């Protein structure tokens, strides 16, 4: 089932504590139109930043460079100050709102290389 944060807080976290764990890695907690996604930028224009300003290049690379064919998602343009500000403010929100104390970055080869590490 798709769980809620309240259910996780009330039912799962106490069980984790009882079992003696002192750290939890939570993945795929963002709501996303593509259920298999682990939080990469949605390709859907109705519920994400894709085509936010009517273009495909406001937050993402334009053209085919801005699409990840295997993940069916968009690729941020990390060279853009607006993208960096958006991502850093998003990270800060999770820190302040939910008291997250660390992040795991998955798919780093896709961020670093134009070939996305697929070869």
C-alpha positions in Angstrom: 0.0 0.0 0.0 1.0 3.6 -0.4 1.6 4.8 3.2 1.2 8.3 4.7 3.7 10.2 6.7 1.4 10.1 9.8 1.2 6.3 9.6 5.0 6.1 9.2 5.4 8.3 12.3 2.9 6.5 14.4 3.4 2.9 13.4 6.7 2.4 11.7 9.1 4.6 13.6 8.2 3.2 17.1 8.9 -0.3 15.7 12.2 0.8 14.3 13.2 2.2 17.7 12.1 -0.9 19.5 14.3 -3.0 17.2 17.3 -0.9 18.3 18.1 1.0 15.1 19.5 4.5 15.4 19.4 5.6 11.8 16.8 5.2 9.0 17.2 5.7 5.3 14.0 6.8 3.7 13.7 6.7 -0.1 11.0 7.7 -2.5 8.9 9.8 -0.1 8.1 12.5 -2.5 4.7 12.3 -4.2 5.3 11.6 -7.9 3.1 10.8 -10.8 5.3 7.9 -11.9 5.1 5.4 -9.1 8.4 3.7 -10.0 10.3 7.0 -9.6 12.6 7.6 -6.7 12.0 11.4 -6.8 13.7 12.3 -10.1 12.0 15.3 -11.9 8.7 14.3 -13.4 8.2 14.3 -17.1 4.5 15.1 -16.6 3.6 18.7 -17.4 0.5 18.7 -15.1 2.2 18.0 -11.7 5.8 19.2 -11.9 8.2 21.7 -13.2 8.3 20.4 -16.8 7.1 23.2 -19.1 6.5 25.4 -16.0 7.1 28.5 -18.0 5.9 27.1 -21.3 9.3 26.0 -22.4 11.2 22.8 -21.8 14.4 24.6 -20.6 13.5 26.7 -17.6 14.8 24.2 -15.0 16.1 21.5 -17.4 18.4 21.0 -20.3 16.6 21.6 -23.6 15.9 19.0 -26.2 16.9 15.4 -25.9 19.7 16.3 -23.4 17.0 17.2 -20.9 15.2 13.8 -21.0 16.4 10.5 -19.4 15.0 7.8 -21.7 15.4 4.9 -19.2 13.8 6.7 -16.2 11.2 8.7 -18.3 12.1 11.8 -16.4 13.6 15.2 -17.0 17.2 16.2 -16.3 18.0 19.4 -14.3 20.4 21.9 -15.7 22.8 22.0 -12.7 24.7 24.9 -14.3 21.7 27.2 -13.8 21.6 29.4 -10.7 17.8 29.1 -10.6 18.1 25.3 -10.5 20.7 25.4 -7.8 18.5 27.8 -5.7 15.5 25.6 -6.2 17.2 22.4 -5.2 18.9 23.9 -2.2 15.7 25.5 -1.0 14.0 22.1 -1.4 16.7 20.4 0.7 16.4 23.1 3.3 12.6 22.6 3.5 13.0 18.9 4.3 15.6 19.8 6.9 13.4 22.3 8.6 10.0 20.7 8.2 10.9 17.1 8.9 14.3 17.5 10.7 16.1 15.3 8.1 19.8 15.2 9.0 21.2 13.7 5.8 20.6 13.0 2.2 21.4 10.1 -0.2 22.0 11.1 -3.8 21.2 8.4 -6.2 21.9 8.4 -9.9 25.0 10.6 -9.6 26.4 9.3 -12.9 23.3 10.6 -14.6 24.0 14.0 -13.1 27.7 14.0 -14.0 27.8 12.6 -17.5 25.9 13.4 -20.6 25.7 9.6 -21.4 24.1 9.2 -17.9 26.4 6.2 -17.1 24.3 4.0 -19.4 27.2 2.8 -21.5 
